[in-house]
Amino acid sequence: MPDNKHIKYILDESQMPKAWYNIVPDLPTPPPPVLHPGTKQPVGPDDLAPLFPMALIMQEVSTERYIEIPEPVRDIYRQWRPSPLFRARRLEKLLDTPARIYYKYEGVSPVGSHKPNTAVAQLFYNKEEGITKISTETGAGQWGSSLAMAGAMFGIDVEVFMVKVSYHQKPYRRILMETLGATVHASPTDLTDVGKKVLASDPDSPGSLGIAISEAVEVAAKNPDTKYSLGSVLNHVLLHQTIVGEEALAQMALADDYPDVLIGCAGGGSNMAGLLFPFIREHLTNGRQARFLAVEPMACPSMTKGTYTYDFGDTGEMTPLVRMYTLGHDFVPPGIHAGGLRYHGMAPLVSLLHEQGIIESVAYHQNPVFEAAVTFARAEGITPAPESAHAVRAAIDQALEAREAGEERVILFNLSGHGFFDMSAYDAYLAGKLEDYEYPEEAIAQSLTRLPQVEMA
Ligand SMILES: *Cc1c(COP(=O)(O)O)cnc(C)c1O
């Protein structure tokens, strides 16, 4: 019998998970290899060594089911972890639904999202290997501020290439990064060859995540004391986020309940994988039934509308080739899209699970997403990040479906962050100025013609 008294399920510090969960050994088929962009042969650990510390490379290719969380990382996690799991009782009532809606809230971290779960882990391993500087990219600034925070904690310099349009439109995240000690550039810059090339052909380029990644990678590749850090997509990033789902499993047990459907918004896939992977383990190895749902924006629907193939991770064609759902590495979503989740690809592990039918996906236009976010805020008092609002939309739709069907559906979603730095997007929505941008079919078709040519088994 589900607990019907509480709205909050909290674990004690001592109940915080001691290991991250690696889904690779439980996958129905092994993940396809990562390929060198020149030779198109599988890359080895040494190929990645200029960019990442060896400990993270070993996690990237690990087939161990559990990887112990180092004590210094757990010490920092303890400041906000275990994070709370809430039952959205007021939202249930407002929707007049027999569904039970739960959400795991990652907005309680110091910078307001799930991203510090991996930023802290990554900088710990870099520090261990004597690295003094980290370069990275950021879109809206969530990742940059998480890394800036971790850099301040470990005494590592953080250099951030921030997509130019966001740099100018979202000054508060830049100021937060600078407050935490990071150096922030508006990308494209003239500090890198990639940036110079882009500026030469388009001096007014608004930048893109793909360009900023290329710039950050170039800086790390050229400087021996500098490594690169990525806030999503890679296996080790998803691994670090699984602490979210491990906690949620224990919290659902406290609630004497188990989800029928799990939901996460998906940009690169990390917050969703963090919540879902431990439940997918239960599904694959213990036969516990549930549905797994990824939610994307219609302006950048990598899984819903993309192709499962080899592509570059960046616009500048500098990264290895990974097999993933992609819209093409030079696809840039329309500037009018305010909801985040703008990356052209999807994490390879999430892509594989989608290809195998284990993870489903759905894409929404931005107005219904913000409408759901406002409904949620007025019921639960928390204003979701625009990214997280995609998960809120899907959770509400599941609850409405359950009402129509008269069934007791149990819904769990990841509320990956709060939206306090995204008030201009809410402002545009409330003023009726947000446009639903049609799915950019033509731009995606164009971009897909420029995929690298790789023979696939
Ligand atoms: C960055 C971000 C996302 C999207 O990234 P994923 O890797 O797909 O999780 C989602 N929510 C918030 C709050 C973010 O900051």
The ligand as a Tripos MOL2 file, in Angstrom:
@<TRIPOS>MOLECULE
LIG
   15    15     1     0     0
SMALL
NO_CHARGES

@<TRIPOS>ATOM
      1 C1         21.8290   21.0990  -18.7500 C.3       1 LIG1
      2 C2         20.4930   20.8370  -18.2170 C.ar      1 LIG1
      3 C3         19.6410   19.8650  -18.7900 C.ar      1 LIG1
      4 C4         19.9860   19.1120  -20.0400 C.3       1 LIG1
      5 O1         21.0950   18.2890  -19.9980 O.3       1 LIG1
      6 P1         20.9990   16.7080  -19.8700 P.3       1 LIG1
      7 O2         22.3840   16.2310  -20.0210 O.co2     1 LIG1
      8 O3         20.0790   16.2020  -20.9420 O.co2     1 LIG1
      9 O4         20.4690   16.4410  -18.5160 O.co2     1 LIG1
     10 C5         18.4320   19.6150  -18.1900 C.ar      1 LIG1
     11 N1         18.0350   20.2980  -17.0960 N.ar      1 LIG1
     12 C6         18.8040   21.2470  -16.5350 C.ar      1 LIG1
     13 C7         18.3020   21.9590  -15.3310 C.3       1 LIG1
     14 C8         20.0590   21.5520  -17.0660 C.ar      1 LIG1
     15 O5         20.8240   22.4800  -16.5030 O.3       1 LIG1
@<TRIPOS>BOND
     1     1     2 1
     2     2     3 ar
     3     2    14 ar
     4     3     4 1
     5     3    10 ar
     6     4     5 1
     7     5     6 1
     8     6     7 2
     9     6     8 1
    10     6     9 1
    11    10    11 ar
    12    11    12 ar
    13    12    13 1
    14    12    14 ar
    15    14    15 1
@<TRIPOS>SUBSTRUCTURE
     1 LIG1         1 GROUP 0 **** ****
